[in-house]
Each structure stands twice: as structure tokens, then as C-alpha cells.
């Protein structure tokens, strides 16, 4: 099923995901592998597209990203606190 999102960016958390991942010294591949332990299956290429704002993020993926990056879901949003 196609996902329809207005505007150029398909998510608002990608930049923060990238910043947190880099701050933790984690590669995109490592993030992908850690997400698998949360039963979230996002390949390295899709991580890249999320970080570039080219891919939407589901609520379950958002929760998994927050868990793996050890932050709250709110912290993944631009102004969110870690």
C-alpha cells in the first residue's frame, strides 16, 4: 500500500535518528541489527532513507528506534529531550 505524505520530507525524526546514531558511534548496519532484537526489521538502506527523510516511519518502528537508541520517543522529534 502506498503511503501518502504531503511535502518533501516523509518523516520528521530522520535527522535526529542520524544524530543520535552517530553520537553513539553506531553504523547504519549496526542500528539495523539492533532493531532486529526488537523484532523491527529495517535494512541498512531503509535506515539511510529514514535519515534522509525519504521514507516514512511506522509507530512500531519509532518505538524500536527509541529503545535501541536509549531515548524516549519524544526525543526523536527535532526539539525533543533525550
Phi, psi and omega in degrees: 000132179288145177255128183252122180225131177284146177093177182284315183277138181262359174206165179244008182252348187303315180298320181289322176302313180300313182298316180292319179299313180294318179300330179270004179067032185255136174279166175299322179296317179296318177300316178302314181294321179292325177297327178300328178291345177260010184062033175245119186250097178234117181289166181303319179298322178289326174301315179301315180293325175297311182297328179274358180077017182265357182224140176287165179233128179282166179297322179292321177294321179300314178297317178297317178300315179299315180298312183293325180273001177058046177224169174283161176301318179302327182293342180282346178273150189320309183265007186291148177268139181288000000 
